[in-house]
Amino acid sequence: MGFRMRIPAARVYPIIAVLFAGLALAQTVRADAPPPAASRPFLRVVVIDHSPPFSDRNADGLLVGFNIDFGRELCRSLGVVCSFDAAPFKQIIDDVAAGRYDIGFGNVLRTPDREQRLLFSIPYWRSSSSLVGRRGMPELSLEEAIRSRRIAAIRGSRQHAALLRLAEADPALHANVISVSTLEDLWEAMRDGQSDMAIGPTLNVVHFLLSDSGDGFETIGTPLSEDGLGGTVHIVFPPGRNELKASVDRALTALRNDGTYQRINRIYFPFDIY
């Protein structure tokens, strides 16, 4: 089965730094909406609601996180005024595709089906997926795990799609796929016993394990990137917004070249996620 990996929470960041190779429908919440300046274009930006460390709310209810900080720098570089809203993952894809937002920071992987609905920027970080469960749980592959464990995943995510593909071989396995709406629901499903394990984006898993809520949990095996469970992550745009996409691509490249990306990266992660 390959080497066995057990990652205590206190050591998970350094180890993931080496291994890292490469989220439900609800109402959108207005979180940060400055009025448009008459002299500058106005863009509507949407990020994932409650997806730390990429996006979350502080004690005052304001959006904070890597995607917020980087999104604001991107808007500054573009010379535009931006509003920031938050929505669940699947709603972001639907709303951006329908043109209700101009830019989506939804931590979206590029897939053929999504390419039919959205435009994608150049990559701005790389993703993988990780299984997480109670400390001491035996190491299992994803295929083995779904046959003997209930696994929670965020509805509409690539992790959820991977579980459903595995369950197609045996309809009885669908009972082991626990569909949830948000990242917090993912961890709550394990804490209250609704699921035995969860699968989510590795960087979100790492953040959970390093939090007080993650005490008693650990990753099960190594990060997964095959079969759609990892890859490059992109900013997304409505179809037809090719000029906006090109402008964002140029700005993203410039922000990496001048060190702005790396500066924001270091606030949230101890290694380069690009």
Secondary structure, DSSP 8 states (H G I E B T S, - for coil): -----EE-GGGHHHHHHHH---------EEEE-----TTS-EEEEEEESSBTTTBEE-TTS-EESHHHHHHHHHHHHHT-EEEEEEE-HHHHHHHHHTTS-SEEEEEEE--HHHHTT-EEEEEEEEE-EEEEEETT-----HHHHHHHS-EEEETTSHHHHHHHHHHTT-GGGGGGEEEESSHHHHHHHHHTTS-SEEEEEHHHHHHHHTSGGGTTEEEESS-B-TTTTSEEEEEEE-TT-HHHHHHHHHHHHHHHHTTHHHHHHHHH-SS---
